[in-house]
């Protein structure tokens, strides 16, 4: 208990200056009570009738899930509920405000896939993105200390043409607060994903001034490790979402260091999805990166869905002996520095 109390006090001291969170998904960042109301306001048929059953539906069980496919099933509900301009605007506004009010997060990037919120083309994609921009504008007006931006996500199950549209939209709305692109989603047939095929789209986005982060190295065994190397070599992203499998390969860690790539590590999420077996594995992974000079930040992946918050993540790393107080201060400072949000944004 004393260790936990000391960790809480140390994290609170770091948080006074403002925390940075760069990896959180819109579908996992909205209070279930807000999501419940949005579902009812839109007349969405839910498989449950009681609020507390709904909470279980849209959050991860504290005992964890059986990998990313089970997590994707939870996201299907939150994405459905957020599939309207009204819902997207309120969700973005609420996620940014909630991050500042509860955690004093002053640099905040929020990512989502707009095509997974237009009901297969039923809703206009521009209206969905503009709604997100309105939510962003409202939040930045109400919380002027917060630097916030949006990242539009491609998907590994999408066609090249669909992902191309998302990149085009990201470039179009860059003046309104879209700061980067990403890709995530299930691998087709569960096999290795051909990240190198994204190179033209990534280069187009980078040339337009957008930041590039890529989900890779979270799972997939040997394939997942190889994918990290492929991504660093062919896509040259400024950041990598998760990337924890890189800790198993000295060559890839050297490549990350040489490229200056920053990992976005989400400890509780990786534990809940069993990407990391336990806190010992978490500690070993973090220490390996720190000892090899691999740059990383800490995030939640989605605080409401994962039933955690950024301060909880930092306290966990302190209590587990993964990082020291000085390490955490440096990691948080790196989060502010590695953000895709321009200073004037």
N, C-alpha and C positions, 0 to 999 in steps of 0.2 A: 504493500500500500504506500509506503514511503517513497519507493521508486516512482510509482505512478503519480504521486502528488508532486514530486520534484519535476517530473517530465511535464506535467500540466503547467506548472509555474514557468518553466523555461520556455515552453512553446508560447504561452501567453505573452511573455516578454518580446519574443520575436514578432508575434502578430501585431503588437502595438504599432509597428512601423508600416504594416500593411503586408498581406500575404499575396502570393502569385499562384494562380491555378490555370494551367494551360491545356489540360486534357479532361474535359467533362462533356458528356453527351446530353443534348437537350432532352432526349427521352428518359434519362435517368436523373435529371436535375430539378424536377418540379415536385413540390409537396403533394403527396397522395390526396390530401384533402382538396387541393385545387384541381387535380386530375379528375377526381370523383365528380366535382361540380361541372367541369367541362364536358365530361361524358354525358351527364344528364341534360345539360343545356342543349347539346347537339342531338339528343335522342339516340345515342349509341346503345345498342343492345349488348349488355354485359352478361357474362356467364354466372355472375353472382349478384345477390340482391342486398347483402349487408356490407356496410362500409369496411369493417375489419377484414372480411373475406376479400374485399377489393385490395386492401393494403397487401395482403399475401399474394395477390395476383400480379401486382406491379412492382414488387420488391423481391430481392434475393433472400431466401431463407438463410438465417445466420449460420446454419450448418453447411451452406454452400450449394452449388449446383453441379451437375455432371458435365462440366465443360461448357464451351461456348454455344453449342447448339441449343442447350436448355436456356441459356441466357437470351439467345435470339428470340425464343418464344415469348419471353417477358417483354422484350422490345416491340414485338408485333402489336401488343396491346397499347403501349404508350404511344407508339407511332400512329396507330389508328385514332386514338383520342386526340392527338395533336394534328389531325389531318383536316384543318380548316384555317383560314386566315385568322379568325377570332382566337382559336386555340393556340396557334403559333405565337401570335403577338403577346397574349397573356403569359404563355410559358416562358418566352424569352425575358420578358419584363420581370417575372417572378423569380426566375433563376438568378439573374444578375443581382436584383435587390436582395434576395435571400442570402446570396454568397457574401455580400457586404455586411448586411445586418448581423448575421450569425457568426461570421468568421473574420470579418474585416479584410476580405479579399479585395485588393485594390487594382490588381491586374488580372483580368478574367477573360478567357477565350472559351466560347461556347460553340460546339460543332453539331451539325445535323445534316441529314440527307433530305433535300427538299422533295425529291421524287418519291420518297417513302411517306410523304405527307400530302400528296395530291390525288390519292385514291386511284392510282393507275391511270391518271390523265383526266379524271373527272373534274378536278380542280385545276385552275390555271397556275402554272408554276411560278410565274412572275408575281401573282397575288400572294402566294405562300411566302416567297422571299421578301416581298415588300412588307408583309405583316411582321416578319422577323425583324426587319429594319426598324419598323415603327416601335416594336417592343424594345429594341436596343436604344433608340433615340429617347424614349420615355425614361428608361432606366438611367441613362447617362445624364439626363436633365435633373432627375431626382437625386442622384448620387454622384455629384460632380467630382469626387475624389477617385472614382472608379474609371480605369482605362479598360474598356470592354470592346470585344470584336467578335465577329462570326467567322466560322470556318465551314465551308460547304464540302460535303463528303460525296465522293464517288462510291461505287460498290463493286465488290468482286464478282457478284452475280450478274451485273449489268453488261450490256453490249458496249462495244467501243463507242458507238454513236450516242448512247445514253450518257456515258461518262463525259463525252465531249460536250454535250449540252450543259452539264453541271459546271464544267470549267468555263464555258462561255458565260454562263450566268454569274459565276464568281467574279470574272473580270468586269462584267457589266456593272455589278453592284459594289465593286471595290470602293468607289467614292462615297458610298453610303454606309460603310462599316464592315464589309466582308474583307477579311485580312489574309485568308489562306485557303488551301484545299487539302483534302485528305482522302484516303480510301480505306474501307473496312468491309465487313460482311463475310458471310460464309464462303469458303472455297468451293467452286463447282466440283462436285463429285468427291470433295474432301481431299483432293490432291494438291500438288504444288501449284501456286498461282504464278503466271508469267508476268511478273512485275515489269520486266524490261519493255513490254508492249505499251506501257503507259508513258514511256519516255517523251514522245512528242507532245502529249497533253501536259505533262509536268513542265516541260521546257516552255510551252506557251504561257502557262500560268506564271512561271518564274520571271519570264521576260516582261510580263505585264505588272510586275512588282508584288505579286502575291507570295506569301510564305508557303512552304511545302512541308507537310508532315505526312508520314506514311505509317499505317498500322502494320506492324510486322514483328515477328519474333516473340509473339505471346504464347503460341502453342504450335504444334505440328511436328515435334520431334526433330529428327535430322533434317527434314525438309524445311522446317521453320528456321533452323540455324542457317542453312544455305540461303534462304530467302533474305535474311538480314544482309548477308554479304552482297547478294545481287542488288538489293535496293541501294545500298551505299555506293556501289560501283556505277550502276546505270542511271539511277534517278537523282542521286546526290541531294537528298532532302536536308533541310536545315535541322529537322527534328524527326524522331522516330517514336511512334506511339507504342509503348511497352518496351519491346526489344530485349526482354529479360533473357532470352535464350542465347544472346551474344556472350553472356558470362561463361558459356561452356566452350568458347573458341578463342584462343589467344590471338589468332590472325585477324579475326573480325573485330575484336576489341582494338587492336592496333589501327585498323582501318577507320574505326569510329573516331579514335583520337586524332588521327591525321586529317580526317575530313572536318573535324570540329562539330560533329553531329551530336545533338543533345537528345537523350532519351527522356521520354515522359513516362515515369514509372508510377504505377497505381497499386500500392501494396495490398490493401484489403481486397480489391477486385481480383488480383492474381491469386490470392488465397482462397477466395470464395469460388472461383472457377477451377480451382485445383491446378492452375498453371504453375503455382508454387505449392509444394506439398505441405509445408508448415512454416512456423516462424523461424526455425533454424535455417531452412532453405532461403527464406527471405533475407535473413541476416547475411548468409554467405554470399548471396547474389549481390546485395548492396555493397558489401565490403570488397568483393572482387572488383566491381566497377570503380569504387573509390580508390583502391590500391593501384589499379591500372591507369588511372587518370581519365576514365570515361566520364564525360559530363552528363548529368541527369538532373531532372526536376522531379518533384513529387506531386501527385494529383489523386483525385478520387475515382475518376472514370464516370461518375454519376452519383453524387452524394445521397440522394433520396433512394434510388434503387439499391445501392449498396449498403444503405443504413449506416453511413459513416459521414465524416466531414473532414476537411483538410487538417484541422488541428488534431483530430483523432489519428490521422495518418502520421503526422510528425511525432506525436506522443508515442505511437506504436514503435517507430524506428528508434527513438531514444530508449524506451523501455527494453526493447529487444537487443540493444547493444549494437545496432547496425550503424548508427551515426552518433557523433558527439554533438554537443550544443553548437560548437563552432562550425561543424559540418552542416548542420541544419540551417544556420544563418547564411552560409555560403550557397547552399542549394536554393534557398528562397530568393536570394539576390540574383542567382542565375535565372530563376523563373521570370523575374522582371526583365532582365536583360535579353533573354531568348524569345520574348514575346514578339509576335508578328505585328503588334499594334504600334503604329507610328506615334512618337511622342505627342503630336498635336491631336491624336484621335481621342 
